[in-house]
Amino acid sequence: MAKPRILLADDHPEVLDSLRGLLDKLGEVVGIVEDGHALVEAAQRLQPDIIISDISMPRMNGLDATRALQACVPQSKVIILTVHREAVYLSLAFNAGARGYLLKRTAVAELPRAVLHVFAGDRYIGQGVGGREEWVSTDGDEATTWRSEL
């Protein structure tokens, strides 16, 4: 199986540095950006397989960027990596087109698994995210939504 081409977006350089180190073994990190506008521009230019984005970013938040990405690079799959654990954010992210959602506090343990599952076409909902059960039952097909069992 080919390694995914990954684009990272977060407004904290230290988070980007640690994510890059974690993901370099899993795929090819093709770009790193620090705001939503730069994310959309880089995605159009780089055509990544996987986009990992924070929600809270300057110039355009990750949810608005995800909606824009669905229009301009629909083949790229978005994973939201955030501090927001509330169910409303999970719903907003998936309704915007995200395929994965996990918390920054579990990123070291879960992000590699999330990338592999989303790259394979599944959804991924991380440990500690509110509303996980509702998304599985709403979709009606548990085989397409992979939930963490840390």
SULWOLIN-V950000 format. One record per helix or strand of 3 or more residues. SS is the DSSP state (@ for helix, = for strand). FROM is the first residue (numbers start at 1). LEN is the number of residues. If there is no record, write none. Layout:
SS:FROM:LEN ; SS:FROM:LEN
This chain:
=:5:5 ; @:13:11 ; =:28:6 ; @:36:11 ; =:50:4 ; @:62:11 ; =:77:6 ; @:87:10 ; =:100:4 ; @:104:16 ; =:123:3 ; @:132:8 ; @:142:3 ; =:145:3
